[in-house]
Amino acid sequence: MPVYQLPDEIAFPDPSEAEPDGLLGVGGDLSPERVLTAYAMGIFPWPHEGWPLLWFSPDPRMLLFPAELKLQRSLRQAIRKDRFEITLDTDFQRVIEHCRNVPRAGQDGTWITDEIIEAYVRLHELGFAHSVEARFDGKLAGGLYGISLGGAFFGESMFALEPDASKVAFATFVTQLKAWDFDFVDAQVHTPHLERFGARMLPRPLYLELLQTALETTTRRGPWLLEVSPEDAL
């Protein structure tokens, strides 16, 4: 399969033409219009050091349907301890910066570049990018961020400074998405962490069908306000 050089105008090739690893296109920019067009087609930017901007559409795709959320016993216990205050869209910049800077086991470096941060902060200001915060004793202890279009939420990254902080934040957030009748959380690629929450792999053609259905829903623009509690996830 060819890897496409993106033109100056906002356009992407058909996702079915992606490489086996999901790589579809090279180049372009991170303007809000281009990024949102990409997500609506099942494509997302994934910078790699030393390369021009790369765009991917993996096959298969990992999705979590809110009604299928699973909680491990240890997470249920953590929720019952009521240690974390969970909020939405109250500290997007710090959440994305922590996602870049907090080390992860088995990972060297980060794909969250300065350009990514600038682009997604702009998308947050426009009401499309959202953050979830977990605070412990008033301090940011964990969280996650992503993009929302229609009934789809595209998860990008999460971090934790306290044990279970990001897990409680994620479980609470998925419970909120369920209350708002969201179709799915797009985790993009397989991770054991999301699999434990009930996410599963689907072939790209099916994913794209589900995405088009989700996009028929009016996008809920931000800022968002949490209407559930962590206990509602139990």
Backbone torsions as a table, in degrees:
resi	resn	phi	psi	omega
1	MET	NA	140.0	176.4
2	PRO	-76.7	152.5	170.9
3	VAL	-102.4	123.8	-169.7
4	TYR	-87.5	135.8	168.3
5	GLN	-81.4	118.8	-176.0
6	LEU	-70.9	139.5	178.1
7	PRO	-77.0	173.0	178.1
8	ASP	-65.7	-37.4	177.0
9	GLU	-71.5	160.6	-175.8
10	ILE	-82.6	101.9	-179.5
11	ALA	-156.8	146.4	178.8
12	PHE	-131.6	150.3	173.3
13	PRO	-71.2	168.2	177.1
14	ASP	-62.0	130.7	-179.9
15	PRO	-56.2	-25.5	-179.2
16	SER	-65.8	-13.2	-179.6
17	GLU	-92.9	10.2	-179.7
18	ALA	-69.0	155.9	173.7
19	GLU	-64.2	165.0	178.4
20	PRO	-55.5	-31.3	178.7
21	ASP	-84.9	1.9	177.9
22	GLY	99.0	-11.0	-178.8
23	LEU	-64.6	129.2	-174.6
24	LEU	-121.9	-41.4	-174.0
25	GLY	-147.1	162.4	-179.0
26	VAL	-132.9	137.3	173.7
27	GLY	102.0	-158.8	-176.8
28	GLY	79.0	-164.6	-179.0
29	ASP	-136.1	-174.9	-179.0
30	LEU	-113.2	36.5	175.3
31	SER	-63.1	150.7	178.8
32	PRO	-53.4	-41.0	-177.7
33	GLU	-63.7	-43.0	-178.8
34	ARG	-69.3	-43.5	-178.6
35	VAL	-63.6	-44.8	-179.2
36	LEU	-68.0	-36.6	175.5
37	THR	-61.3	-42.1	179.6
38	ALA	-61.7	-50.0	-178.9
39	TYR	-59.7	-38.8	-179.4
40	ALA	-66.8	-16.0	177.0
41	MET	-103.6	4.9	-178.7
42	GLY	80.8	26.5	-177.3
43	ILE	-121.9	147.8	177.7
44	PHE	-146.2	153.1	177.6
45	PRO	-79.6	142.0	179.8
46	TRP	-145.5	86.0	-177.1
47	PRO	-61.6	143.7	174.2
48	HIS	-127.4	131.7	-176.8
49	GLU	-57.2	133.5	177.8
50	GLY	85.9	-0.1	-179.1
51	TRP	-119.8	157.5	168.4
52	PRO	-62.9	172.5	179.9
53	LEU	-60.3	127.7	-178.3
54	LEU	-109.6	145.8	-179.5
55	TRP	-124.2	136.3	-171.8
56	PHE	-127.5	152.2	169.2
57	SER	-145.0	87.2	-173.2
58	PRO	-69.3	156.2	173.6
59	ASP	-141.5	117.1	5.4
60	PRO	-79.1	179.8	-176.1
61	ARG	-123.6	139.1	-179.6
62	MET	-94.8	122.6	179.2
63	LEU	-124.2	147.8	170.6
64	LEU	-119.5	120.5	175.0
65	PHE	-88.7	126.1	-173.3
66	PRO	-51.6	-35.7	-179.7
67	ALA	-69.4	-14.9	-178.2
68	GLU	-101.4	12.5	179.8
69	LEU	-58.2	130.2	177.8
70	LYS	-116.6	139.3	178.4
71	LEU	-120.4	125.8	175.0
72	GLN	-67.1	156.3	-178.3
73	ARG	-57.6	-40.8	-178.7
74	SER	-63.4	-35.1	178.8
75	LEU	-71.9	-38.3	175.8
76	ARG	-59.3	-41.0	177.9
77	GLN	-64.7	-40.3	179.4
78	ALA	-64.5	-39.0	178.4
79	ILE	-64.7	-41.3	-178.5
80	ARG	-66.7	-23.8	177.9
81	LYS	-70.8	-18.1	174.4
82	ASP	55.1	49.9	-177.3
83	ARG	-90.0	-22.8	-170.0
84	PHE	-115.1	140.5	169.3
85	GLU	-94.7	124.9	-178.1
86	ILE	-107.2	132.2	178.7
87	THR	-136.6	167.3	176.4
88	LEU	-122.1	138.8	169.4
89	ASP	55.8	35.2	177.8
90	THR	-105.1	-13.0	-177.7
91	ASP	-157.2	54.7	-173.2
92	PHE	-58.0	-45.9	-175.8
93	GLN	-59.4	-45.4	-179.4
94	ARG	-68.6	-34.8	178.4
95	VAL	-62.6	-48.9	-177.4
96	ILE	-68.1	-34.4	177.1
97	GLU	-67.6	-38.6	175.7
98	HIS	-66.0	-38.4	177.6
99	CYS	-60.4	-33.0	177.5
100	ARG	-75.4	-40.7	-166.3
101	ASN	-95.8	-23.4	-177.7
102	VAL	-76.1	122.0	-178.1
103	PRO	-63.0	148.2	176.0
104	ARG	-122.6	141.2	179.1
105	ALA	-61.3	131.0	176.5
106	GLY	82.2	3.5	179.7
107	GLN	-119.7	138.7	178.0
108	ASP	-120.7	112.4	-178.5
109	GLY	89.0	-174.2	-177.3
110	THR	-149.0	152.7	175.3
111	TRP	-94.7	-3.4	-178.0
112	ILE	-85.4	89.6	-177.2
113	THR	-82.8	172.0	174.6
114	ASP	-58.1	-37.9	-179.7
115	GLU	-66.2	-38.9	176.1
116	ILE	-62.4	-46.0	-179.7
117	ILE	-60.6	-46.2	179.6
118	GLU	-60.4	-43.2	-177.7
119	ALA	-67.0	-42.2	-175.2
120	TYR	-79.4	-28.2	171.2
121	VAL	-63.3	-40.7	176.7
122	ARG	-63.0	-42.4	177.9
123	LEU	-65.0	-32.3	174.9
124	HIS	-65.7	-43.7	178.7
125	GLU	-61.9	-30.1	178.9
126	LEU	-84.5	-5.2	176.1
127	GLY	92.6	9.9	-178.1
128	PHE	-103.4	-28.2	178.9
129	ALA	-101.1	140.6	-173.1
130	HIS	-135.4	151.3	177.1
131	SER	-123.2	152.5	174.0
132	VAL	-121.4	128.9	-177.5
133	GLU	-116.5	138.8	170.5
134	ALA	-116.7	123.2	179.7
135	ARG	-114.1	141.4	177.4
136	PHE	-124.7	120.7	-175.0
137	ASP	54.4	38.1	175.8
138	GLY	82.1	-4.7	-177.8
139	LYS	-107.7	144.6	179.9
140	LEU	-61.7	121.9	-174.1
141	ALA	-119.3	-11.8	-179.1
142	GLY	177.9	169.4	177.8
143	GLY	167.5	-174.4	-179.2
144	LEU	-157.6	166.1	176.8
145	TYR	-147.5	163.8	178.6
146	GLY	-177.5	-171.1	-176.2
147	ILE	-114.6	142.2	177.4
148	SER	-118.9	128.8	172.0
149	LEU	-138.7	126.9	-179.3
150	GLY	55.1	-129.5	178.8
151	GLY	-97.6	20.8	-179.5
152	ALA	-116.6	138.2	171.2
153	PHE	-118.7	125.2	-177.4
154	PHE	-101.2	102.4	-178.4
155	GLY	-72.8	136.1	-177.3
156	GLU	-108.5	-52.7	-176.8
157	SER	-163.3	160.0	175.2
158	MET	-142.7	164.2	179.0
159	PHE	-147.0	163.2	176.0
160	ALA	-146.4	132.7	172.3
161	LEU	-105.7	-17.7	176.6
162	GLU	-124.5	143.3	178.3
163	PRO	-53.9	134.0	175.4
164	ASP	75.0	-2.2	-175.4
165	ALA	-62.4	-50.0	-177.9
166	SER	-70.5	-30.5	179.5
167	LYS	-67.1	-44.6	178.0
168	VAL	-64.9	-40.5	178.0
169	ALA	-61.4	-44.8	-177.9
170	PHE	-66.7	-45.3	-179.7
171	ALA	-61.3	-41.2	178.1
172	THR	-65.1	-42.5	-178.4
173	PHE	-64.2	-45.1	179.2
174	VAL	-62.9	-35.6	176.1
175	THR	-63.5	-38.8	175.8
176	GLN	-65.8	-42.2	178.1
177	LEU	-61.3	-37.3	176.7
178	LYS	-62.6	-42.6	179.3
179	ALA	-64.2	-28.6	178.8
180	TRP	-90.7	6.8	177.8
181	ASP	63.5	35.2	173.6
182	PHE	-69.0	148.3	-178.4
183	ASP	-76.1	-46.2	-176.2
184	PHE	-165.2	163.7	166.9
185	VAL	-105.0	124.3	179.3
186	ASP	-91.3	110.1	178.7
187	ALA	-91.0	-1.2	172.5
188	GLN	72.2	-68.9	-178.6
189	VAL	-125.2	161.8	-176.2
190	HIS	-66.0	132.7	168.1
191	THR	-138.3	136.5	176.9
192	PRO	-58.1	-32.3	-178.4
193	HIS	-59.9	-48.9	-179.5
194	LEU	-73.5	-29.9	177.2
195	GLU	-61.2	-36.2	178.4
196	ARG	-65.9	-23.0	176.6
197	PHE	-84.1	-5.6	179.3
198	GLY	108.4	3.9	178.2
199	ALA	-69.1	149.5	-179.4
200	ARG	-141.2	159.3	-176.9
201	MET	-87.9	134.7	177.8
202	LEU	-128.9	146.2	177.3
203	PRO	-63.9	147.7	-175.7
204	ARG	-56.4	-42.9	179.4
205	PRO	-56.8	-41.2	178.1
206	LEU	-68.1	-42.1	177.7
207	TYR	-56.4	-45.8	-178.2
208	LEU	-64.8	-34.3	174.5
209	GLU	-64.2	-45.7	179.2
210	LEU	-63.6	-37.3	179.3
211	LEU	-63.9	-45.3	180.0
212	GLN	-62.1	-37.3	175.7
213	THR	-65.1	-43.1	-180.0
214	ALA	-62.7	-34.5	-177.4
215	LEU	-74.1	-9.2	175.3
216	GLU	-73.0	-17.2	176.9
217	THR	-80.5	141.6	176.6
218	THR	-63.9	133.0	-179.6
219	THR	-67.3	131.1	176.5
220	ARG	-85.9	101.6	-176.6
221	ARG	-77.6	152.2	-179.0
222	GLY	-87.1	177.4	3.8
223	PRO	-73.9	148.3	179.5
224	TRP	-94.4	152.2	176.8
225	LEU	-124.0	127.9	-178.6
226	LEU	-67.8	131.2	-178.2
227	GLU	-115.9	0.5	177.7
228	VAL	-122.2	174.2	176.5
229	SER	-118.9	163.0	177.1
230	PRO	-54.9	-35.9	-178.7
231	GLU	-63.4	-24.4	179.1
232	ASP	-67.2	-16.7	179.0
233	ALA	-78.5	-16.6	-175.4
234	LEU	-75.0	NA	NA
